[in-house]
């Protein structure tokens, strides 16, 4: 049902994120933190019983090769996933607050470079 759909959606989101990174910073080394264990296992083992995950693995491979990315996916508890979890749980006010904090950090950081 819904949990199964969320797993597929979260997997697709990792591919989109990698594509954005590949466009902005080709040859990057990327460590991904994912709170969906099915997605983590699929990406670590490069295998899944779900045919949609197989298609995702193929797309992921294309993105990684085209962007010359080195990737590693690690599991993170949902409680510790304070950046992505609010977005996936439809907690938009909390997500907006996090985005503003990140935006302010980036502004301060680039002022000193």
C-alpha positions as CSV (number, residue, x, y, z in Angstrom):
1,X,0.0,0.0,0.0
2,X,1.2,3.4,1.0
3,X,4.4,2.2,2.7
4,X,5.4,0.4,-0.5
5,X,4.7,3.5,-2.6
6,X,6.8,5.6,-0.2
7,X,9.7,3.3,-0.6
8,X,9.6,3.6,-4.4
9,X,9.1,7.4,-4.2
10,X,12.1,7.8,-1.8
11,X,14.2,5.7,-4.1
12,X,13.3,8.0,-7.0
13,X,14.1,11.0,-4.9
14,X,17.7,9.7,-4.3
15,X,18.2,9.4,-8.0
16,X,16.9,13.0,-8.6
17,X,19.2,14.2,-5.8
18,X,22.2,12.5,-7.4
19,X,21.3,13.9,-10.8
20,X,21.3,17.4,-9.3
21,X,24.6,16.8,-7.6
22,X,26.1,15.4,-10.9
23,X,24.9,18.6,-12.7
24,X,26.3,21.0,-10.1
25,X,29.5,19.1,-9.0
26,X,30.6,16.4,-11.5
27,X,33.1,13.9,-10.0
28,X,31.8,14.5,-6.5
29,X,32.1,12.0,-3.7
30,X,28.6,11.7,-2.2
31,X,27.5,10.1,1.1
32,X,23.8,9.7,1.2
33,X,21.8,9.3,4.4
34,X,18.5,7.4,3.9
35,X,16.0,6.4,6.6
36,X,14.3,3.8,4.4
37,X,16.1,0.5,4.9
38,X,14.7,-1.1,1.8
39,X,16.3,1.7,-0.3
40,X,19.6,1.4,1.6
41,X,19.8,-2.4,1.1
42,X,18.9,-2.1,-2.5
43,X,21.6,0.4,-3.2
44,X,24.2,-1.3,-1.1
45,X,23.6,-4.8,-2.5
46,X,22.7,-3.6,-6.0
47,X,19.8,-6.0,-5.9
48,X,16.1,-6.2,-5.0
49,X,13.1,-8.4,-5.4
50,X,11.1,-5.4,-6.6
51,X,11.4,-4.9,-10.3
52,X,10.8,-1.1,-9.9
53,X,13.9,-1.0,-7.7
54,X,15.8,-2.8,-10.5
55,X,14.8,0.0,-12.9
56,X,15.9,2.5,-10.2
57,X,19.3,0.8,-9.9
58,X,19.8,1.1,-13.7
59,X,18.9,4.8,-13.6
60,X,21.1,5.4,-10.6
61,X,24.0,3.7,-12.4
62,X,23.5,5.9,-15.4
63,X,23.5,9.0,-13.3
64,X,26.5,7.9,-11.3
65,X,28.5,7.1,-14.5
66,X,27.5,10.2,-16.4
67,X,28.4,12.4,-13.5
68,X,31.5,10.4,-12.5
69,X,30.1,10.3,-9.0
70,X,31.4,8.1,-6.2
71,X,28.5,7.3,-4.0
72,X,27.9,5.6,-0.7
73,X,24.5,5.2,1.0
74,X,24.2,4.8,4.8
75,X,21.2,4.2,7.0
76,X,20.0,6.9,9.4
77,X,17.2,6.6,11.9
78,X,14.1,8.6,11.0
79,X,14.3,10.5,14.3
80,X,17.8,11.7,13.3
81,X,16.8,12.6,9.7
82,X,15.9,16.2,10.5
83,X,16.5,17.5,7.0
84,X,14.5,15.1,4.7
85,X,12.1,13.5,7.1
86,X,9.9,16.6,7.6
87,X,9.4,16.9,3.8
88,X,8.5,13.2,3.4
89,X,6.0,13.4,6.4
90,X,4.4,16.6,5.0
91,X,5.6,18.8,7.9
92,X,6.1,21.8,5.6
93,X,6.5,24.5,8.3
94,X,9.3,22.5,9.9
95,X,10.9,22.0,6.5
96,X,10.7,25.7,5.7
97,X,12.4,26.5,9.0
98,X,15.2,24.1,8.1
99,X,15.6,25.5,4.6
100,X,15.9,29.1,6.0
101,X,18.6,27.9,8.5
102,X,20.5,26.2,5.6
103,X,20.1,29.3,3.4
104,X,21.4,31.6,6.2
105,X,24.4,29.3,6.8
106,X,25.3,29.3,3.1
107,X,25.1,33.1,3.0
108,X,27.4,33.4,6.0
109,X,29.8,30.7,4.7
110,X,30.2,32.2,1.2
111,X,30.8,35.7,2.7
112,X,34.1,34.4,4.2
113,X,35.3,32.6,1.0
